[in-house]
Amino acid sequence: MRLLRARDGSEEAVAAILAEDAGAMTSVPRALARAFALRNRQRYEEALQVVVATLARDDLDDALRLPVLEELVVLLVALRRGKALKAISAELATTLVGVGGAARGSESPAARFVGTLLNSLSLLDRGETERARTELDAIRALAASDRDRAYWHLASGEVGIAAFKRRKGEADLAEAVRDLSAALEYAAPEPLLEIRIRALRQLGEAYELLKQPELASDCWARAHALEEDLVARQVSDEIRATLLEDIPTEHDERIRVAADLALTGPAGASAATAVAAAIVAMESARGAAILGRIAPDAERALRRLPHPGDGAAAWRWLRGIADATARDEAIWIMHARPERVHHGIIGRDLAHHIDLPANRSTLEKLVKALRRECNEFRLGQAEGRERVSQLIEQLGAEIGVETVLGLMPRRIKRLVVVAGGVLSDIPLAALPIKDGPDGEPAPIVCRFAVSDLPCLSARPLLRHRSAGNRGGRALMISAFDATPEGFERELKQKAYRRVRILGHGQTDPRDASQTWLQFAGKNKDQRDGRIQPARFQQADLQACGTLILGACESGMAQRVGRDERTGFVRAGLHAGAASVVAARWIAEVSITTVLLDRFESYLRYLPRDVALRRAQLDVRDGRVAPNAAVPDPGHPAWWACWTLYGDSGHQVKAPILRASARRPAQLIRRLFRTP
């Protein structure tokens, strides 16, 4: 009786069991009761330790092995331990078959309720909505406790949402809202917290489909808060960090809903609007606070996105974005959910959405490992460079870069990337793809020029700014010789269209106070010469089309708030620049010099993204050589850190004439060539 009461979440039984000393687990039933009690208080990690110890006991008989294994599965799912779950699947299946054969024909109402409920959810996963509804209706009267009733209404709500996606009948959604609201009421007791979280997430989805985004956001925010509370009850930092990474945000949920509609909806025009809705949802997840600093007026600083549920409006918005792209250009927008990465492709006569399996926490670990390796000591070793190559290859495989870029027509030569979170830290230009008849992998930069935007809505604003900041007047300043005051004074005296800063910098993604560019200090005190992003964004760069930050780690940033990224790139855009070239990690000085020299040379007649691509390929293919001895100078670790942020267009007003002016004879022959 005590065991069953602990399993069902009796507060009195749970409190009594947890008040006992852990050494009181003198038998398997007592140990299992303690595991139940710990789970009902959401102390999953401690419960798992008890269950693992129970499985190793000599007095564990076959009658109790099944409930112990079932509890183990519940806890592994709750703690997101997928690999461990797979490892015990064979033993669990064998135990279930043995017990099921012995118990067949003597099924209790409770067992029938649980079995039918699970079967209905299995039917739902296979798309058999009507059969799932029939099975659920047949067992409604068997729900004997608040837990059973909460589970029943939760399952019924999920069936209602699935039915709406198939039939588009709002009556199904209205019924789903009623069921999920009832599930919330029944799941109010503390031991039913996980059911309450699931019901809130499903209710948010129902409201999102009903085009009530405020109610949807409220449900998802409440679920997120409850999950954070649940995470805080675990013991180790490793478990807490893993669980926090796996909690879906409001934007994760909104993108998931839009993506599900894109995958399950009909073909044709409806499919196109569903793709547009998914891309709108991805754009809404990108930080937009920067718009207030780059917009020419307050009205344009507001990002007015259509609701993802309004497919027609989403399609009109997407068409406007696509029509503004060049014929050889495509926009690649990405978003990482805990277990999926969503990709949107936009261009002229081009609109795709694809989501692929990928683990967000794995991506975080790979990016952190890449940053650790990208220092001059490790890159000076063959082993370090090989490790960097492996990490870059793993990142490409994890996000499915081959699959995504396989959707690109051959006419596409330029990619404008909009990525948030960990995806924005991946050096996309270096990711290997198979291109050409030989099928050998080569970096993305061999086929595409790549640039980066904070959000899609910033693109027309930065393009407008760039059009007014074109020209050739350039300022190259050595931060080793110039003081911060001298640099700021020079910018105010003349309208420089291109500004290049040579110097040293440091970025700490966890501590903004340790992020700075080093200028010359007063009385040789280096600390006086340090400029942090907050001061840098006050510099007068209103006339600047291209800002080149030739300093280590100048492209790194701190993530804050709603996918906002602070750092020198953002500070440069705030200060007025239309585009910024910066390094993602420590950059070797001699390679930095030749690469940025080539970039500025190409910038006189090529778009910024193409100019950077040419410069990177010159270094990769050995067409230019660094002044110092650099081992394997063509390795991507040396050149892939450089990224173009902002507008990718031309820097000069008449690029073709500027380029051709250096070769007047060839120009005349080309203009007057006879057929």
C-alpha positions as CSV (number, residue, x, y, z in Angstrom):
1,M,0.0,0.0,0.0
2,R,2.8,2.4,0.9
3,L,4.5,1.7,-2.4
4,L,1.4,2.4,-4.4
5,R,0.7,5.6,-2.5
6,A,4.2,6.8,-3.2
7,R,3.8,6.0,-6.9
8,D,0.5,7.9,-7.0
9,G,2.0,11.0,-5.4
10,S,0.3,10.9,-2.0
11,E,1.7,14.0,-0.2
12,E,1.5,12.3,3.2
13,A,3.3,9.2,1.9
14,V,5.9,11.1,0.0
15,A,6.7,13.3,3.0
16,A,7.0,10.3,5.3
17,I,9.3,8.4,3.0
18,L,11.6,11.4,2.4
19,A,11.8,12.1,6.2
20,E,13.3,8.7,6.7
21,D,17.1,8.2,6.5
22,A,18.3,6.9,3.2
23,G,19.8,3.9,5.0
24,A,16.2,2.7,5.6
25,M,16.1,1.2,2.1
26,T,16.5,-2.3,3.5
27,S,14.4,-3.9,0.8
28,V,13.5,-3.5,-2.9
29,P,10.0,-2.2,-2.2
30,R,11.4,0.4,0.3
31,A,14.0,1.5,-2.3
32,L,11.4,1.7,-5.1
33,A,9.1,3.7,-2.8
34,R,11.9,6.2,-2.1
35,A,12.5,6.5,-5.9
36,F,8.8,7.2,-6.4
37,A,8.9,9.8,-3.7
38,L,11.9,11.6,-5.1
39,R,10.5,11.6,-8.6
40,N,7.2,13.1,-7.3
41,R,9.3,16.0,-5.8
42,Q,11.0,16.3,-9.3
43,R,14.4,15.3,-7.7
44,Y,15.1,13.1,-10.7
45,E,18.8,12.8,-10.4
46,E,18.6,11.4,-6.8
47,A,15.8,9.1,-7.8
48,L,17.9,7.8,-10.7
49,Q,20.7,7.0,-8.3
50,V,18.3,5.0,-6.1
51,V,16.9,3.0,-9.1
52,V,20.4,2.2,-10.5
53,A,21.4,0.9,-7.0
54,T,18.2,-1.1,-6.8
55,L,18.8,-2.8,-10.1
56,A,22.2,-4.1,-8.8
57,R,20.6,-5.6,-5.7
58,D,20.8,-9.4,-5.2
59,D,17.3,-9.5,-3.8
60,L,15.6,-8.0,-6.8
61,D,13.1,-10.6,-8.1
62,D,11.4,-10.9,-11.4
63,A,8.1,-9.5,-10.0
64,L,9.6,-6.2,-9.1
65,R,12.1,-5.9,-12.0
66,L,9.5,-4.6,-14.4
67,P,8.4,-1.6,-12.2
68,V,12.0,-0.8,-11.4
69,L,12.8,-0.8,-15.2
70,E,9.7,1.3,-15.9
71,E,10.8,3.8,-13.3
72,L,14.3,3.9,-14.8
73,V,12.8,4.7,-18.3
74,V,10.7,7.5,-16.8
75,L,13.8,9.0,-15.1
76,L,16.0,8.7,-18.1
77,V,13.4,10.4,-20.3
78,A,13.0,13.2,-17.7
79,L,16.8,13.7,-17.6
80,R,17.3,13.5,-21.4
81,R,19.6,10.5,-21.2
82,G,18.9,9.1,-24.6
83,K,22.0,6.9,-24.9
84,A,21.4,5.2,-21.6
85,L,17.8,4.7,-22.6
86,K,18.8,2.8,-25.7
87,A,21.2,0.7,-23.7
88,I,18.5,-0.8,-21.5
89,S,15.8,-1.1,-24.2
90,A,16.6,-4.8,-24.9
91,E,16.4,-5.8,-21.3
92,L,13.1,-3.8,-20.9
93,A,11.6,-5.4,-24.0
94,T,12.5,-8.9,-22.7
95,T,11.0,-8.2,-19.3
96,L,7.8,-6.8,-20.8
97,V,7.3,-9.8,-23.0
98,G,7.8,-12.2,-20.0
99,V,5.5,-10.3,-17.7
100,G,2.9,-9.7,-20.5
101,G,2.7,-13.4,-21.3
102,A,2.1,-14.3,-17.7
103,A,-0.5,-11.6,-17.1
104,R,-2.4,-12.0,-20.4
105,G,-6.2,-12.5,-19.7
106,S,-6.1,-11.0,-16.2
107,E,-5.8,-7.3,-17.1
108,S,-7.0,-4.9,-14.5
109,P,-8.9,-1.7,-15.4
110,A,-5.9,0.4,-14.4
111,A,-3.6,-1.7,-16.7
112,R,-6.2,-1.5,-19.5
113,F,-6.3,2.3,-19.1
114,V,-2.5,2.7,-19.3
115,G,-2.1,0.3,-22.2
116,T,-4.9,1.8,-24.3
117,L,-3.7,5.4,-23.6
118,L,-0.2,4.5,-24.8
119,N,-1.6,2.7,-27.8
120,S,-3.7,5.8,-28.7
121,L,-0.6,8.0,-28.6
122,S,1.2,5.4,-30.8
123,L,-1.6,5.6,-33.3
124,L,-1.4,9.4,-33.2
125,D,2.3,9.3,-34.0
126,R,1.4,7.2,-37.1
127,G,-1.2,9.7,-38.2
128,E,-4.2,7.5,-37.4
129,T,-6.1,10.3,-35.7
130,E,-9.6,8.8,-35.8
131,R,-8.5,5.5,-34.4
132,A,-6.7,7.3,-31.6
133,R,-9.9,9.3,-30.8
134,T,-12.0,6.1,-30.7
135,E,-9.6,4.3,-28.3
136,L,-9.4,7.3,-26.0
137,D,-13.2,7.7,-25.8
138,A,-13.5,4.0,-24.9
139,I,-11.3,4.4,-21.7
140,R,-12.5,7.8,-20.4
141,A,-14.6,6.2,-17.7
142,L,-11.6,4.1,-16.5
143,A,-9.7,7.2,-15.4
144,A,-9.7,6.7,-11.6
145,S,-7.4,9.4,-10.3
146,D,-6.4,13.0,-11.0
147,R,-3.2,11.7,-12.6
148,D,-5.3,9.4,-15.0
149,R,-7.7,12.2,-15.8
150,A,-4.9,14.7,-16.4
151,Y,-3.2,12.2,-18.8
152,W,-6.5,11.5,-20.6
153,H,-7.3,15.1,-21.2
154,L,-3.7,15.8,-22.3
155,A,-3.8,12.9,-24.8
156,S,-7.3,14.1,-26.0
157,G,-6.0,17.6,-26.5
158,E,-3.1,16.3,-28.6
159,V,-5.5,14.3,-30.7
160,G,-7.6,17.5,-31.3
161,I,-4.5,19.5,-32.4
162,A,-3.5,16.6,-34.8
163,A,-7.1,16.5,-36.2
164,F,-7.0,20.2,-36.9
165,K,-3.8,19.9,-38.8
166,R,-5.4,17.3,-41.0
167,R,-8.9,18.7,-41.4
168,K,-8.4,22.4,-40.6
169,G,-11.6,22.4,-38.6
170,E,-11.6,25.0,-35.8
171,A,-14.0,22.9,-33.8
172,D,-11.1,20.4,-33.3
173,L,-9.0,23.2,-31.9
174,A,-11.8,24.5,-29.6
175,E,-12.2,21.0,-28.2
176,A,-8.4,20.7,-27.8
177,V,-8.3,23.9,-25.8
178,R,-11.0,22.6,-23.5
179,D,-9.2,19.3,-23.0
180,L,-5.8,20.9,-22.3
181,S,-7.3,23.4,-19.9
182,A,-8.9,20.5,-18.0
183,A,-5.6,18.7,-18.0
184,L,-4.0,21.8,-16.4
185,E,-6.6,21.7,-13.6
186,Y,-6.2,18.0,-12.8
187,A,-2.4,18.4,-12.9
188,A,-2.3,21.2,-10.4
189,P,-0.8,19.0,-7.6
190,E,3.0,19.2,-7.3
191,P,3.7,15.6,-8.2
192,L,2.0,16.1,-11.6
193,L,4.2,19.0,-12.6
194,E,5.5,17.3,-15.8
195,I,1.9,16.8,-17.0
196,R,1.2,20.5,-16.3
197,I,4.3,21.5,-18.3
198,R,3.3,19.4,-21.2
199,A,-0.3,20.6,-21.1
200,L,0.9,24.3,-21.1
201,R,3.1,23.6,-24.2
202,Q,0.3,21.9,-26.1
203,L,-2.2,24.7,-25.1
204,G,0.3,27.2,-26.4
205,E,0.3,25.4,-29.7
206,A,-3.5,25.3,-29.8
207,Y,-3.6,29.1,-29.2
208,E,-0.9,29.7,-31.8
209,L,-3.0,27.8,-34.4
210,L,-6.0,29.8,-33.4
211,K,-3.9,33.0,-34.2
212,Q,-3.9,34.1,-30.6
213,P,-0.1,34.7,-30.2
214,E,-0.4,36.5,-26.8
215,L,-2.1,33.6,-25.1
216,A,0.3,31.2,-26.8
217,S,3.3,33.1,-25.6
218,D,1.9,33.2,-22.1
219,C,1.4,29.4,-22.0
220,W,5.0,28.8,-23.3
221,A,6.5,31.3,-20.9
222,R,4.7,29.6,-17.9
223,A,5.9,26.2,-19.1
224,H,9.5,27.6,-19.4
225,A,9.4,29.0,-15.9
226,L,8.2,25.7,-14.5
227,E,10.9,23.8,-16.3
228,E,13.6,26.1,-14.9
229,D,12.2,25.5,-11.4
230,L,12.3,21.7,-12.1
231,V,16.0,22.0,-13.3
232,A,16.9,23.8,-10.1
233,R,15.9,20.8,-8.0
234,Q,18.6,18.6,-9.5
235,V,21.9,18.0,-7.8
236,S,24.8,18.3,-10.3
237,D,25.7,21.2,-12.5
238,E,26.2,18.9,-15.5
239,I,22.5,17.7,-15.2
240,R,21.2,21.2,-14.7
241,A,23.1,22.5,-17.7
242,T,21.9,19.7,-19.9
243,L,18.3,20.2,-18.9
244,L,18.5,24.0,-19.4
245,E,19.9,23.5,-22.9
246,D,17.0,21.2,-23.7
247,I,14.2,23.5,-22.6
248,P,12.4,24.9,-25.7
249,T,11.9,28.7,-25.7
250,E,8.8,30.5,-27.0
251,H,10.5,30.9,-30.3
252,D,11.4,27.2,-30.5
253,E,7.8,26.3,-30.0
254,R,6.5,28.9,-32.6
255,I,9.0,27.6,-35.2
256,R,8.0,24.0,-34.4
257,V,4.3,24.7,-34.9
258,A,5.0,26.5,-38.2
259,A,7.3,23.8,-39.4
260,D,4.8,21.0,-38.5
261,L,2.2,22.8,-40.7
262,A,4.8,23.1,-43.5
263,L,5.5,19.4,-43.3
264,T,1.9,18.1,-42.9
265,G,0.0,20.6,-45.1
266,P,-1.1,20.1,-48.7
267,A,1.1,20.7,-51.7
268,G,0.9,23.7,-54.0
269,A,0.1,27.2,-52.9
270,S,-0.7,26.1,-49.4
271,A,2.7,24.5,-49.1
272,A,4.4,27.7,-50.2
273,T,2.5,29.8,-47.6
274,A,3.4,27.2,-44.9
275,V,7.1,27.5,-45.9
276,A,6.7,31.3,-45.6
277,A,5.1,31.0,-42.2
278,A,8.0,28.9,-40.9
279,I,10.6,31.4,-42.2
280,V,8.6,34.3,-40.6
281,A,8.7,32.3,-37.3
282,M,12.5,31.9,-37.6
283,E,12.9,35.7,-38.3
284,S,10.8,36.5,-35.2
285,A,13.3,34.6,-33.1
286,R,16.2,36.8,-34.2
287,G,17.0,39.8,-32.0
288,A,15.7,43.1,-33.4
289,A,16.9,45.7,-30.9
290,I,19.6,46.7,-33.3
291,L,16.9,48.1,-35.7
292,G,16.4,51.1,-33.4
293,R,20.0,52.2,-34.0
294,I,20.3,51.6,-37.8
295,A,16.8,52.8,-38.9
296,P,16.7,56.3,-40.4
297,D,13.4,57.0,-38.5
298,A,11.4,55.6,-35.6
299,E,8.7,54.1,-37.9
300,R,11.2,51.9,-39.8
301,A,12.8,50.8,-36.5
302,L,9.7,48.7,-35.7
303,R,9.8,45.2,-37.1
304,R,6.3,44.5,-38.4
305,L,6.2,40.8,-39.1
306,P,3.0,39.0,-40.1
307,H,1.8,36.3,-37.7
308,P,3.0,32.9,-38.8
309,G,-0.5,31.6,-38.7
310,D,-1.5,34.1,-41.5
311,G,-0.1,32.2,-44.4
312,A,-1.1,34.7,-47.1
313,A,0.5,37.7,-45.3
314,A,3.6,35.6,-44.6
315,W,3.9,34.8,-48.3
316,R,3.6,38.4,-49.3
317,W,6.3,39.3,-46.8
318,L,8.6,36.6,-48.1
319,R,8.0,37.6,-51.7
320,G,9.1,41.1,-50.8
321,I,12.3,39.8,-49.3
322,A,13.0,37.5,-52.3
323,D,12.3,40.1,-54.9
324,A,15.0,42.4,-53.3
325,T,17.7,39.7,-53.7
326,A,20.1,39.7,-56.7
327,R,19.7,36.8,-59.2
328,D,23.0,35.2,-58.0
329,E,22.1,35.7,-54.3
330,A,20.2,33.7,-51.7
331,I,19.4,34.2,-48.0
332,W,20.0,31.3,-45.7
333,I,18.2,31.7,-42.3
334,M,18.8,29.2,-39.5
335,H,17.4,28.4,-36.1
336,A,18.5,25.6,-33.6
337,R,15.9,24.0,-31.4
338,P,17.1,21.5,-28.8
339,E,16.9,18.5,-31.1
340,R,16.5,20.1,-34.6
341,V,18.0,22.7,-36.8
342,H,15.7,24.6,-39.1
343,H,16.9,26.1,-42.4
344,G,15.1,28.6,-44.7
345,I,16.3,29.4,-48.2
346,I,15.0,32.6,-49.9
347,G,15.8,34.0,-53.3
348,R,14.3,34.8,-56.6
349,D,11.9,31.9,-57.5
350,L,13.4,30.2,-54.5
351,A,11.7,29.3,-51.2
352,H,12.6,26.3,-49.1
353,H,12.2,25.2,-45.5
354,I,13.9,22.1,-44.2
355,D,14.5,20.9,-40.6
356,L,17.1,18.3,-39.8
357,P,18.0,16.4,-36.7
358,A,20.7,18.1,-34.7
359,N,21.5,18.4,-31.0
360,R,21.9,22.0,-29.9
361,S,24.1,21.1,-26.9
362,T,26.4,19.1,-29.2
363,L,26.8,22.2,-31.4
364,E,27.6,24.3,-28.3
365,K,30.3,21.8,-27.3
366,L,31.8,21.7,-30.8
367,V,31.9,25.5,-31.1
368,K,33.6,25.8,-27.6
369,A,36.1,23.1,-28.6
370,L,36.9,25.0,-31.9
371,R,37.5,28.2,-30.0
372,R,39.9,26.5,-27.6
373,E,41.9,25.1,-30.5
374,C,42.1,28.3,-32.5
375,N,45.1,29.9,-30.7
376,E,48.6,30.5,-32.2
377,F,50.2,27.7,-30.0
378,R,47.8,25.0,-31.2
379,L,47.6,26.2,-34.8
380,G,51.4,26.1,-34.9
381,Q,51.2,22.3,-34.3
382,A,50.1,19.9,-37.0
383,E,48.0,18.1,-34.4
384,G,46.1,21.3,-33.5
385,R,45.3,22.1,-37.2
386,E,44.1,18.5,-37.7
387,R,41.8,18.8,-34.7
388,V,40.4,22.1,-36.1
389,S,39.7,20.4,-39.4
390,Q,37.9,17.6,-37.6
391,L,35.7,20.0,-35.6
392,I,34.8,22.0,-38.7
393,E,33.8,18.8,-40.5
394,Q,31.7,17.7,-37.5
395,L,29.9,21.0,-37.4
396,G,29.0,20.8,-41.1
397,A,27.7,17.3,-40.6
398,E,25.7,18.2,-37.5
399,I,23.8,21.0,-39.2
400,G,23.3,19.1,-42.5
401,V,25.1,21.6,-44.7
402,E,25.4,19.2,-47.6
403,T,21.6,18.6,-47.6
404,V,20.8,22.3,-47.4
405,L,23.2,23.7,-50.0
406,G,22.1,20.9,-52.3
407,L,18.9,22.9,-52.7
408,M,20.8,25.8,-54.2
409,P,20.6,26.3,-58.0
410,R,24.0,26.7,-59.7
411,R,23.2,30.3,-60.4
412,I,23.5,31.1,-56.7
413,K,27.0,32.4,-55.9
414,R,26.4,34.6,-52.8
415,L,24.9,33.6,-49.4
416,V,23.5,36.1,-46.9
417,V,23.3,34.2,-43.6
418,V,20.9,35.0,-40.8
419,A,21.7,32.8,-37.8
420,G,21.1,33.1,-34.1
421,G,22.4,31.4,-31.0
422,V,25.2,28.9,-31.4
423,L,24.7,28.8,-35.2
424,S,26.0,32.4,-35.4
425,D,29.4,31.2,-34.0
426,I,30.0,28.6,-36.8
427,P,32.6,29.6,-39.4
428,L,30.3,28.7,-42.3
429,A,32.8,29.6,-45.0
430,A,35.1,26.8,-43.9
431,L,32.5,24.0,-43.7
432,P,33.3,21.3,-46.4
433,I,30.8,20.5,-49.1
434,K,31.1,18.2,-52.1
435,D,31.2,20.4,-55.2
436,G,32.2,19.7,-58.8
437,P,32.6,16.6,-60.9
438,D,35.2,14.9,-58.8
439,G,33.0,15.1,-55.7
440,E,35.9,16.0,-53.5
441,P,34.9,18.1,-50.4
442,A,36.0,21.8,-50.4
443,P,35.1,24.7,-48.2
444,I,31.9,26.6,-48.8
445,V,33.9,29.6,-49.8
446,C,35.1,27.8,-52.9
447,R,31.6,28.1,-54.3
448,F,29.9,30.9,-52.3
449,A,30.7,34.3,-51.0
450,V,29.2,34.5,-47.5
451,S,28.0,37.5,-45.4
452,D,26.2,37.7,-42.1
453,L,23.1,39.7,-40.9
454,P,21.7,40.0,-37.3
455,C,18.1,39.6,-38.7
456,L,16.4,39.8,-42.1
457,S,14.7,43.1,-41.2
458,A,18.0,44.8,-40.9
459,R,18.9,44.1,-44.6
460,P,17.0,46.9,-46.3
461,L,18.1,49.4,-43.6
462,L,21.8,48.6,-43.9
463,R,21.5,48.6,-47.7
464,H,19.9,52.1,-47.5
465,R,22.8,53.2,-45.3
466,S,25.4,51.7,-47.6
467,A,24.1,53.5,-50.6
468,G,24.8,56.8,-48.8
469,N,28.2,55.8,-47.6
470,R,29.8,54.7,-50.8
471,G,33.2,56.1,-51.9
472,G,36.9,55.6,-51.8
473,R,38.2,57.9,-49.0
474,A,40.0,55.6,-46.6
475,L,41.5,55.9,-43.1
476,M,44.0,53.3,-41.9
477,I,44.9,53.8,-38.3
478,S,47.4,51.9,-36.1
479,A,45.9,51.5,-32.7
480,F,49.4,50.9,-31.4
481,D,50.3,54.6,-32.1
482,A,46.9,56.4,-32.0
483,T,45.1,57.2,-28.7
484,P,41.4,56.7,-28.4
485,E,40.9,60.5,-28.4
486,G,43.0,60.9,-31.5
487,F,41.0,58.2,-33.3
488,E,37.7,59.8,-32.4
489,R,38.9,63.3,-33.3
490,E,40.1,62.1,-36.8
491,L,36.7,60.6,-37.6
492,K,35.0,63.9,-36.8
493,Q,37.3,65.9,-39.1
494,K,36.7,64.0,-42.3
495,A,34.0,61.8,-43.8
496,Y,35.9,58.5,-44.3
497,R,34.1,55.9,-46.4
498,R,36.4,53.0,-45.4
499,V,38.1,52.7,-42.0
500,R,40.7,50.1,-41.1
501,I,42.0,49.6,-37.6
502,L,45.2,47.7,-37.1
503,G,45.7,46.6,-33.5
504,H,45.1,44.1,-30.8
505,G,41.8,43.1,-29.1
506,Q,40.3,40.7,-26.6
507,T,36.8,39.4,-26.2
508,D,35.3,37.5,-23.2
509,P,31.9,36.1,-24.2
510,R,31.0,35.8,-20.5
511,D,32.3,39.2,-19.2
512,A,31.7,42.3,-21.3
513,S,34.1,44.3,-19.1
514,Q,36.9,42.1,-20.4
515,T,36.2,43.0,-24.1
516,W,38.3,45.8,-25.6
517,L,40.4,47.1,-28.5
518,Q,43.8,48.3,-27.5
519,F,44.9,51.8,-28.5
520,A,47.9,53.7,-27.3
521,G,47.5,54.8,-23.7
522,K,48.6,58.0,-22.0
523,N,52.0,57.8,-20.3
524,K,52.5,54.3,-21.8
525,D,49.7,52.9,-19.6
526,Q,48.0,50.4,-21.8
527,R,44.8,50.3,-19.7
528,D,44.2,54.0,-20.6
529,G,44.1,53.0,-24.2
530,R,41.5,50.3,-24.0
531,I,38.2,51.0,-25.8
532,Q,35.2,48.9,-24.9
533,P,32.2,48.4,-27.2
534,A,30.1,51.0,-25.2
535,R,32.5,53.7,-26.0
536,F,33.3,52.5,-29.5
537,Q,29.7,52.8,-30.6
538,Q,29.9,56.5,-29.9
539,A,32.5,57.0,-32.6
540,D,31.5,59.0,-35.6
541,L,31.2,56.4,-38.3
542,Q,28.1,57.8,-40.0
543,A,29.9,58.2,-43.3
544,C,31.6,54.7,-43.1
545,G,30.6,52.1,-45.6
546,T,33.1,49.4,-44.5
547,L,34.7,49.2,-41.1
548,I,37.6,46.7,-41.0
549,L,38.6,45.6,-37.5
550,G,42.0,44.1,-37.9
551,A,42.2,42.9,-34.4
552,C,42.0,39.4,-32.8
553,E,38.6,38.2,-31.6
554,S,37.0,41.5,-32.8
555,G,34.0,39.5,-34.2
556,M,33.2,37.6,-31.0
557,A,30.2,38.7,-29.0
558,Q,28.3,38.2,-25.8
559,R,24.7,36.8,-26.1
560,V,22.1,38.7,-24.1
561,G,18.3,38.9,-24.0
562,R,16.4,37.7,-27.0
563,D,19.2,36.5,-29.2
564,E,20.9,39.9,-29.0
565,R,24.7,39.9,-29.5
566,T,26.8,42.7,-28.1
567,G,30.4,43.3,-29.1
568,F,32.5,45.4,-31.5
569,V,30.6,44.3,-34.7
570,R,27.3,45.6,-33.2
571,A,29.0,48.7,-31.8
572,G,30.4,49.5,-35.3
573,L,26.9,49.1,-36.8
574,H,25.5,51.3,-34.0
575,A,28.1,53.9,-34.7
576,G,27.0,54.2,-38.4
577,A,29.0,51.7,-40.4
578,A,27.0,49.8,-43.1
579,S,29.3,46.7,-42.8
580,V,32.0,45.4,-40.5
581,V,34.8,42.9,-41.3
582,A,36.0,41.2,-38.1
583,A,37.7,38.0,-36.8
584,R,35.8,35.3,-34.9
585,W,38.9,34.1,-33.1
586,I,42.6,34.9,-32.7
587,A,44.1,36.0,-36.1
588,E,47.7,35.5,-37.1
589,V,49.3,38.9,-37.8
590,S,51.1,38.3,-41.1
591,I,48.1,36.4,-42.6
592,T,45.7,39.1,-41.4
593,T,47.8,41.8,-43.1
594,V,47.9,40.1,-46.6
595,L,44.3,39.0,-46.4
596,L,42.9,42.4,-45.5
597,D,45.2,44.1,-48.0
598,R,43.8,41.9,-50.8
599,F,40.3,42.5,-49.5
600,E,40.7,46.3,-49.8
601,S,42.2,45.9,-53.2
602,Y,39.2,43.8,-54.5
603,L,36.8,46.2,-52.7
604,R,37.5,48.8,-55.4
605,Y,35.5,46.9,-57.9
606,L,33.7,43.9,-56.3
607,P,30.9,43.6,-53.8
608,R,32.1,43.3,-50.2
609,D,31.2,39.6,-49.8
610,V,32.9,38.7,-53.1
611,A,35.9,40.7,-52.2
612,L,36.4,38.9,-48.9
613,R,35.8,35.5,-50.7
614,R,38.6,36.4,-53.2
615,A,40.9,37.4,-50.5
616,Q,40.3,34.2,-48.5
617,L,40.8,32.1,-51.6
618,D,44.1,33.9,-52.4
619,V,45.4,32.9,-48.9
620,R,44.0,29.4,-49.1
621,D,45.4,28.7,-52.6
622,G,48.8,30.3,-52.0
623,R,48.4,33.2,-54.4
624,V,49.7,35.5,-51.6
625,A,52.2,34.6,-49.0
626,P,52.5,36.0,-45.4
627,N,55.6,37.8,-44.5
628,A,56.3,35.5,-41.5
629,A,56.8,31.7,-41.6
630,V,53.3,30.3,-41.0
631,P,52.8,26.5,-41.0
632,D,50.3,25.4,-43.6
633,P,49.1,29.0,-44.4
634,G,46.2,27.7,-46.5
635,H,44.6,25.9,-43.6
636,P,41.1,27.3,-42.8
637,A,42.0,28.1,-39.2
638,W,44.1,31.0,-40.5
639,W,41.6,32.6,-42.9
640,A,38.1,31.4,-42.0
641,C,37.9,33.5,-38.9
642,W,37.3,36.6,-41.0
643,T,33.6,37.4,-41.6
644,L,31.6,40.2,-43.2
645,Y,28.7,41.5,-41.2
646,G,26.1,43.8,-42.6
647,D,25.6,45.0,-46.1
648,S,27.3,42.8,-48.7
649,G,27.0,45.3,-51.6
650,H,29.6,47.5,-53.4
651,Q,31.7,50.0,-51.5
652,V,32.4,52.4,-54.4
653,K,29.9,54.3,-56.4
654,A,30.9,53.1,-59.9
655,P,32.8,49.8,-59.4
656,I,32.9,48.7,-63.0
657,L,34.4,51.9,-64.2
658,R,36.8,52.1,-61.2
659,A,38.1,48.7,-62.0
660,S,38.3,49.3,-65.7
661,A,40.0,52.6,-65.3
662,R,43.2,50.9,-64.5
663,R,43.1,49.1,-67.9
664,P,41.8,51.8,-70.4
665,A,43.1,50.0,-73.5
666,Q,41.3,46.8,-72.7
667,L,38.2,48.8,-71.9
668,I,38.2,50.6,-75.2
669,R,38.7,47.3,-77.1
670,R,35.9,45.7,-75.2
671,L,33.5,48.6,-75.8
672,F,34.1,48.8,-79.6
673,R,34.6,45.1,-80.3
674,T,33.0,44.2,-83.7
675,P,30.9,41.0,-83.9
